[in-house]
Amino acid sequence: MDDGIGQLNILNGLRGVVKVFYLDQEILRRIKEEEATVKATGGIDVLNMGFEEALKRKRIACIVKDPRFRPPPEPTVVLRSTDGKLMGIEVFPHTAKEYRDREDVVWLSDGFIVFTEVKPGDGEGEAFVMPPVSFPELNEGNGCMNVVSCSPAPTCDKMIREYAGMEDDPRLASILVAFDPL
């Protein structure tokens, strides 16, 4: 029977990985409680849909990474109206050129834009959504299916690293990678 060690070894071999381990039910329960309370600046809801998807998988690994780790393959946060309209999106250095000269965007930071033409419907609001993100390093070829990754909220990131006995280091961050064994 697959014990999941092979997948931990794959994750541990990635550039910028400092530590890798599976999360147990106790820390997952604590993360779930904390994620339910997270709000963005201005009291905007934050919905970590990636974490919700991760909880549906049999194994959830945590990677603690430093700045050398690769960028995500797609946006890790979007701004959506409660009726589903895309109002804003995370931008990476390699995608920024697509938005640089557009007049229908406002740059909230170097890494996030808002589309000025998109408004929520009457009585609607908005929420920051952290979608499940692909993680190509784990796949059927190495015994994994239904692979998703996500970033935990900053408070959860700190909680996870403390739970793992790590010192608080602002250069480090965690990523959760969840999958079902084949």
Buried (B, 14 or more C-beta within 10 A) or exposed (E): EEEBEBBBEBBBEBEEBBBBBEBEEEBBEBBBEBBEEBEBEEEEEBBBBBBBBBBEBEBBBBBBBEEEBEEBEBBBBBBBBEEEBEBBBBBBEEBEEEBEEEEEBEEEEEBBBBBEEBEBEEEEEBBBBBBBBEBEBBBEEBBBEBBBBBBBBEEBBBBBBEBBEBEEEEEBBBBBBBBEBE
